[in-house]
Amino acid sequence: MGAQVEAWDSAAADRAIAVLKAVADPTRYRLLWALSRQELPVGSLAEMLGAHVAAVSQHLAKLRTAGLVESRRDGTRIYYRAVGPHVRGLLEEAALAASASFEDPAPPPTTATRTRTAPTPARARARRPLTE
Protein backbone atom coordinates (compact mmCIF):
# COMPACT_ATOMS: atom_id res chain seq x y z
CA MET A 1 0.00 0.00 0.00
CA GLY A 2 2.45 2.67 1.19
CA ALA A 3 5.86 3.16 -0.39
CA GLN A 4 8.63 1.43 1.47
CA VAL A 5 11.57 3.59 2.41
CA GLU A 6 14.95 1.95 2.42
CA ALA A 7 16.57 2.08 5.83
CA TRP A 8 19.57 4.37 6.15
CA ASP A 9 22.79 2.42 6.55
CA SER A 10 25.26 4.85 8.05
CA ALA A 11 28.26 2.55 7.66
CA ALA A 12 27.49 1.88 3.99
CA ALA A 13 27.03 5.60 3.38
CA ASP A 14 30.39 6.33 5.01
CA ARG A 15 32.09 3.75 2.77
CA ALA A 16 30.44 5.18 -0.33
CA ILE A 17 31.52 8.70 0.63
CA ALA A 18 35.10 7.47 1.13
CA VAL A 19 35.04 5.97 -2.38
CA LEU A 20 33.64 9.15 -3.92
CA LYS A 21 36.24 11.28 -2.13
CA ALA A 22 39.01 8.99 -3.37
CA VAL A 23 37.81 9.30 -6.96
CA ALA A 24 37.24 13.07 -6.72
CA ASP A 25 40.93 13.89 -7.19
CA PRO A 26 41.91 14.30 -10.88
CA THR A 27 45.14 12.32 -10.50
CA ARG A 28 43.40 9.45 -8.74
CA TYR A 29 40.62 9.46 -11.36
CA ARG A 30 43.24 9.13 -14.11
CA LEU A 31 45.06 6.39 -12.20
CA LEU A 32 41.84 4.44 -11.78
CA TRP A 33 40.96 4.88 -15.44
CA ALA A 34 44.31 3.40 -16.47
CA LEU A 35 44.16 0.62 -13.87
CA SER A 36 40.63 -0.35 -14.86
CA ARG A 37 42.04 -1.41 -18.23
CA GLN A 38 45.27 -3.12 -17.20
CA GLU A 39 47.64 -3.87 -14.38
CA LEU A 40 50.59 -1.44 -14.26
CA PRO A 41 53.68 -0.85 -12.13
CA VAL A 42 54.05 2.38 -10.18
CA GLY A 43 56.87 3.61 -12.41
CA SER A 44 54.74 3.31 -15.55
CA LEU A 45 51.86 5.11 -13.85
CA ALA A 46 54.19 7.94 -12.76
CA GLU A 47 55.55 8.27 -16.28
CA MET A 48 52.05 8.28 -17.75
CA LEU A 49 51.01 11.11 -15.40
CA GLY A 50 54.27 13.02 -15.56
CA ALA A 51 54.51 12.81 -11.77
CA HIS A 52 57.03 11.57 -9.22
CA VAL A 53 56.82 7.95 -8.14
CA ALA A 54 56.42 9.02 -4.49
CA ALA A 55 53.41 11.22 -5.31
CA VAL A 56 51.78 8.45 -7.35
CA SER A 57 52.41 5.98 -4.52
CA GLN A 58 50.57 8.26 -2.10
CA HIS A 59 47.58 8.47 -4.44
CA LEU A 60 47.60 4.70 -4.87
CA ALA A 61 47.64 4.25 -1.09
CA LYS A 62 44.47 6.35 -0.83
CA LEU A 63 42.82 4.31 -3.58
CA ARG A 64 43.84 1.09 -1.83
CA THR A 65 42.42 2.36 1.48
CA ALA A 66 39.13 3.10 -0.32
CA GLY A 67 39.13 -0.46 -1.65
CA LEU A 68 39.42 0.54 -5.30
CA VAL A 69 42.83 -0.92 -6.18
CA GLU A 70 44.92 -3.85 -5.11
CA SER A 71 48.60 -4.55 -5.54
CA ARG A 72 50.99 -7.42 -5.98
CA ARG A 73 54.75 -7.56 -5.70
CA ASP A 74 56.91 -9.10 -8.40
CA GLY A 75 60.54 -8.86 -7.29
CA THR A 76 61.21 -5.19 -6.62
CA ARG A 77 58.24 -3.94 -8.61
CA ILE A 78 54.74 -3.37 -7.27
CA TYR A 79 51.90 -3.73 -9.74
CA TYR A 80 48.46 -2.20 -9.25
CA ARG A 81 45.08 -3.02 -10.74
CA ALA A 82 41.47 -2.03 -10.17
CA VAL A 83 39.64 -4.43 -7.85
CA GLY A 84 36.97 -5.28 -10.42
CA PRO A 85 34.88 -4.12 -13.36
CA HIS A 86 32.68 -2.04 -11.05
CA VAL A 87 35.54 0.49 -10.77
CA ARG A 88 35.41 1.20 -14.50
CA GLY A 89 31.62 1.36 -14.23
CA LEU A 90 31.91 3.94 -11.45
CA LEU A 91 34.18 6.11 -13.59
CA GLU A 92 31.92 5.79 -16.61
CA GLU A 93 28.83 6.65 -14.56
CA ALA A 94 30.59 9.72 -13.17
CA ALA A 95 31.48 10.81 -16.70
CA LEU A 96 27.88 10.29 -17.85
CA ALA A 97 26.50 12.20 -14.88
CA ALA A 98 28.89 15.06 -15.57
CA SER A 99 27.98 15.25 -19.27
CA ALA A 100 24.26 15.03 -18.54
CA SER A 101 24.43 17.94 -16.11
CA PHE A 102 25.94 20.19 -18.79
CA GLU A 103 23.69 19.25 -21.71
CA ASP A 104 21.41 21.89 -23.14
CA PRO A 105 17.70 21.55 -22.44
CA ALA A 106 15.50 20.16 -25.20
CA PRO A 107 15.32 22.48 -28.18
CA PRO A 108 12.07 24.36 -28.79
CA PRO A 109 9.63 22.85 -31.28
CA THR A 110 10.36 23.73 -34.89
CA THR A 111 7.83 25.38 -37.15
CA ALA A 112 7.44 22.03 -38.91
CA THR A 113 6.10 20.45 -35.71
CA ARG A 114 3.76 23.31 -34.83
CA THR A 115 0.27 23.52 -36.24
CA ARG A 116 -1.57 26.71 -36.96
CA THR A 117 -4.55 25.71 -34.88
CA ALA A 118 -2.64 24.60 -31.80
CA PRO A 119 -1.17 27.26 -29.57
CA THR A 120 2.61 27.40 -29.38
CA PRO A 121 3.83 25.98 -26.07
CA ALA A 122 5.64 28.42 -23.85
CA ARG A 123 9.37 27.85 -23.72
CA ALA A 124 11.03 27.58 -20.36
CA ARG A 125 13.86 30.03 -20.00
CA ALA A 126 17.21 28.68 -18.91
CA ARG A 127 18.24 29.98 -15.53
CA ARG A 128 21.11 32.37 -15.56
CA PRO A 129 23.68 32.33 -12.81
CA LEU A 130 23.34 35.06 -10.24
CA THR A 131 26.13 37.62 -10.33
CA GLU A 132 27.36 39.52 -7.36
C-alpha positions as CSV (number, residue, x, y, z in Angstrom):
1,M,0.0,0.0,0.0
2,G,2.4,2.7,1.2
3,A,5.9,3.2,-0.4
4,Q,8.6,1.4,1.5
5,V,11.6,3.6,2.4
6,E,15.0,1.9,2.4
7,A,16.6,2.1,5.8
8,W,19.6,4.4,6.2
9,D,22.8,2.4,6.5
10,S,25.3,4.9,8.0
11,A,28.3,2.5,7.7
12,A,27.5,1.9,4.0
13,A,27.0,5.6,3.4
14,D,30.4,6.3,5.0
15,R,32.1,3.7,2.8
16,A,30.4,5.2,-0.3
17,I,31.5,8.7,0.6
18,A,35.1,7.5,1.1
19,V,35.0,6.0,-2.4
20,L,33.6,9.2,-3.9
21,K,36.2,11.3,-2.1
22,A,39.0,9.0,-3.4
23,V,37.8,9.3,-7.0
24,A,37.2,13.1,-6.7
25,D,40.9,13.9,-7.2
26,P,41.9,14.3,-10.9
27,T,45.1,12.3,-10.5
28,R,43.4,9.4,-8.7
29,Y,40.6,9.5,-11.4
30,R,43.2,9.1,-14.1
31,L,45.1,6.4,-12.2
32,L,41.8,4.4,-11.8
33,W,41.0,4.9,-15.4
34,A,44.3,3.4,-16.5
35,L,44.2,0.6,-13.9
36,S,40.6,-0.4,-14.9
37,R,42.0,-1.4,-18.2
38,Q,45.3,-3.1,-17.2
39,E,47.6,-3.9,-14.4
40,L,50.6,-1.4,-14.3
41,P,53.7,-0.8,-12.1
42,V,54.1,2.4,-10.2
43,G,56.9,3.6,-12.4
44,S,54.7,3.3,-15.5
45,L,51.9,5.1,-13.8
46,A,54.2,7.9,-12.8
47,E,55.5,8.3,-16.3
48,M,52.0,8.3,-17.7
49,L,51.0,11.1,-15.4
50,G,54.3,13.0,-15.6
51,A,54.5,12.8,-11.8
52,H,57.0,11.6,-9.2
53,V,56.8,7.9,-8.1
54,A,56.4,9.0,-4.5
55,A,53.4,11.2,-5.3
56,V,51.8,8.4,-7.4
57,S,52.4,6.0,-4.5
58,Q,50.6,8.3,-2.1
59,H,47.6,8.5,-4.4
60,L,47.6,4.7,-4.9
61,A,47.6,4.3,-1.1
62,K,44.5,6.3,-0.8
63,L,42.8,4.3,-3.6
64,R,43.8,1.1,-1.8
65,T,42.4,2.4,1.5
66,A,39.1,3.1,-0.3
67,G,39.1,-0.5,-1.6
68,L,39.4,0.5,-5.3
69,V,42.8,-0.9,-6.2
70,E,44.9,-3.9,-5.1
71,S,48.6,-4.6,-5.5
72,R,51.0,-7.4,-6.0
73,R,54.7,-7.6,-5.7
74,D,56.9,-9.1,-8.4
75,G,60.5,-8.9,-7.3
76,T,61.2,-5.2,-6.6
77,R,58.2,-3.9,-8.6
78,I,54.7,-3.4,-7.3
79,Y,51.9,-3.7,-9.7
80,Y,48.5,-2.2,-9.3
81,R,45.1,-3.0,-10.7
82,A,41.5,-2.0,-10.2
83,V,39.6,-4.4,-7.8
84,G,37.0,-5.3,-10.4
85,P,34.9,-4.1,-13.4
86,H,32.7,-2.0,-11.0
87,V,35.5,0.5,-10.8
88,R,35.4,1.2,-14.5
89,G,31.6,1.4,-14.2
90,L,31.9,3.9,-11.4
91,L,34.2,6.1,-13.6
92,E,31.9,5.8,-16.6
93,E,28.8,6.7,-14.6
94,A,30.6,9.7,-13.2
95,A,31.5,10.8,-16.7
96,L,27.9,10.3,-17.9
97,A,26.5,12.2,-14.9
98,A,28.9,15.1,-15.6
99,S,28.0,15.2,-19.3
100,A,24.3,15.0,-18.5
101,S,24.4,17.9,-16.1
102,F,25.9,20.2,-18.8
103,E,23.7,19.3,-21.7
104,D,21.4,21.9,-23.1
105,P,17.7,21.5,-22.4
106,A,15.5,20.2,-25.2
107,P,15.3,22.5,-28.2
108,P,12.1,24.4,-28.8
109,P,9.6,22.8,-31.3
110,T,10.4,23.7,-34.9
111,T,7.8,25.4,-37.1
112,A,7.4,22.0,-38.9
113,T,6.1,20.4,-35.7
114,R,3.8,23.3,-34.8
115,T,0.3,23.5,-36.2
116,R,-1.6,26.7,-37.0
117,T,-4.6,25.7,-34.9
118,A,-2.6,24.6,-31.8
119,P,-1.2,27.3,-29.6
120,T,2.6,27.4,-29.4
121,P,3.8,26.0,-26.1
122,A,5.6,28.4,-23.9
123,R,9.4,27.8,-23.7
124,A,11.0,27.6,-20.4
125,R,13.9,30.0,-20.0
126,A,17.2,28.7,-18.9
127,R,18.2,30.0,-15.5
128,R,21.1,32.4,-15.6
129,P,23.7,32.3,-12.8
130,L,23.3,35.1,-10.2
131,T,26.1,37.6,-10.3
132,E,27.4,39.5,-7.4
